[in-house]
Protein backbone atom coordinates (compact mmCIF):
# COMPACT_ATOMS: atom_id res chain seq x y z
CA UNK A 1 0.00 0.00 0.00
CA UNK A 2 2.75 2.49 0.94
CA UNK A 3 4.78 1.44 -2.08
CA UNK A 4 1.86 2.15 -4.36
CA UNK A 5 1.36 5.57 -2.78
CA UNK A 6 5.05 6.44 -3.21
CA UNK A 7 5.01 5.22 -6.80
CA UNK A 8 1.94 7.35 -7.51
CA UNK A 9 3.56 10.42 -5.97
CA UNK A 10 6.86 9.88 -7.77
CA UNK A 11 4.98 9.34 -11.00
CA UNK A 12 3.10 12.62 -10.85
CA UNK A 13 4.33 15.56 -12.91
CA UNK A 14 4.23 17.90 -9.90
CA UNK A 15 6.42 15.61 -7.83
CA UNK A 16 8.96 15.17 -10.62
CA UNK A 17 9.13 18.94 -11.06
CA UNK A 18 9.52 19.43 -7.31
CA UNK A 19 12.27 16.83 -7.13
CA UNK A 20 14.05 18.42 -10.08
CA UNK A 21 14.02 21.86 -8.43
CA UNK A 22 15.02 20.32 -5.11
CA UNK A 23 18.03 18.63 -6.67
CA UNK A 24 19.00 21.86 -8.45
CA UNK A 25 18.69 23.83 -5.20
CA UNK A 26 20.80 21.24 -3.35
CA UNK A 27 23.49 21.38 -6.04
CA UNK A 28 23.60 25.19 -5.85
CA UNK A 29 23.80 25.08 -2.05
CA UNK A 30 26.66 22.60 -2.12
CA UNK A 31 28.46 24.70 -4.72
CA UNK A 32 28.13 27.84 -2.58
CA UNK A 33 29.39 26.03 0.51
CA UNK A 34 32.36 24.72 -1.44
CA UNK A 35 33.05 28.22 -2.76
CA UNK A 36 32.96 29.64 0.76
CA UNK A 37 35.31 26.98 2.02
CA UNK A 38 37.83 27.61 -0.74
CA UNK A 39 37.62 31.35 -0.03
CA UNK A 40 38.43 30.74 3.61
CA UNK A 41 41.37 28.57 2.61
CA UNK A 42 42.64 31.26 0.25
CA UNK A 43 42.35 33.83 3.04
CA UNK A 44 44.41 31.67 5.39
CA UNK A 45 47.05 31.16 2.71
CA UNK A 46 47.20 34.90 2.07
CA UNK A 47 47.66 35.59 5.77
CA UNK A 48 50.38 32.94 5.99
CA UNK A 49 52.16 34.46 2.98
CA UNK A 50 52.07 37.94 4.54
CA UNK A 51 53.52 36.56 7.78
CA UNK A 52 56.30 34.78 5.89
CA UNK A 53 57.12 37.97 3.96
CA UNK A 54 57.41 39.93 7.22
CA UNK A 55 59.64 37.24 8.69
CA UNK A 56 61.89 37.16 5.63
CA UNK A 57 62.11 40.95 5.61
CA UNK A 58 63.20 40.98 9.26
CA UNK A 59 65.78 38.26 8.60
CA UNK A 60 67.10 40.17 5.60
CA UNK A 61 67.49 43.35 7.65
CA UNK A 62 69.31 41.41 10.38
CA UNK A 63 71.68 39.86 7.84
CA UNK A 64 72.37 43.24 6.26
CA UNK A 65 73.10 44.73 9.69
CA UNK A 66 75.41 41.83 10.50
CA UNK A 67 77.26 42.36 7.21
CA UNK A 68 77.89 46.01 8.12
CA UNK A 69 79.14 45.34 11.65
CA UNK A 70 82.76 45.94 12.61
CA UNK A 71 84.88 42.81 12.17
CA UNK A 72 87.15 43.39 15.15
CA UNK A 73 87.72 45.69 18.10
CA UNK A 74 90.16 47.71 16.04
CA UNK A 75 87.52 48.25 13.33
CA UNK A 76 85.06 49.30 16.02
CA UNK A 77 87.53 51.76 17.51
CA UNK A 78 88.27 53.16 14.04
CA UNK A 79 84.57 53.65 13.35
CA UNK A 80 84.05 55.38 16.66
CA UNK A 81 86.99 57.73 16.01
CA UNK A 82 85.64 58.60 12.56
CA UNK A 83 82.09 59.05 13.86
CA UNK A 84 80.63 56.50 11.47
CA UNK A 85 79.06 54.29 14.07
N, C-alpha and C positions, 0 to 999 in steps of 0.2 A: 504494500500500500504506500509506504513512504517512498520507495523507489519509483513508483509510478508518478507520484506527486513531484518528485525532483526532476524526473525526465520531462514531465509536462512543463515545469517552470523553465528548465534549461532549453526546451524546444521553442519557447515563445520568443517572438521577435523582440519584445521589450526587454526580456532578460538577457538575450544575446547582446543587445545594444548597451545595456547597463554593465554587463561584464566587460565588453570592449572598452568602454570609457573608464571603468575601474582599473583595468590593466594599464591603460595609457596613463592614468593619474598616478598609479603606483610606479611606473617606469620613470615618469617625470620627477616624482618625489625622490626616488633612489638616485637619480642623476644629480639633483640639487644637493643632496646630502654628500655625495661623492665629491662634487665641486667644492663644497664648503670645507670638506676634510683636506683636499689638496691645497686649498688656499691657506689653511692653518699651517700645513706642513711647509709651504713656501714662506710663510711669515717667520716660522722658526728658523728656517735655513738662512733667511736674510739677516735675522738677528744674530745668528751664529757667525755669519760672514763679517758683519760689522764688528763684533767682538774680536774676531781673529785679526782684522785689519788694525784695530787699536793696539792689540798686543804686539803685532809685528812692527808697528810704528814706534812703540815704546822701546822695543828691543833694538831697532835700527838706531834710534837716538842714543841709546846707551853704548852701542858699539862705536858710533861716531865719536862720542865723548871719550871713550877709552882709547881710541886711536889718536886723539889730540893730547892725551895726558903726557906729562913729563916722564921720560924714560928712567931717569935716575935723580938722585938728590942734587947733583950738580946742575942738571937741566932745570930742576925746580928753582934752585937758587938763581940761576941765570934769568929765568922768566920773571922772578920776583924783582930782580934788580932792574930789568928792562921795563917793568910795569905791564907786562903782557898777560899776567895771570888773570 
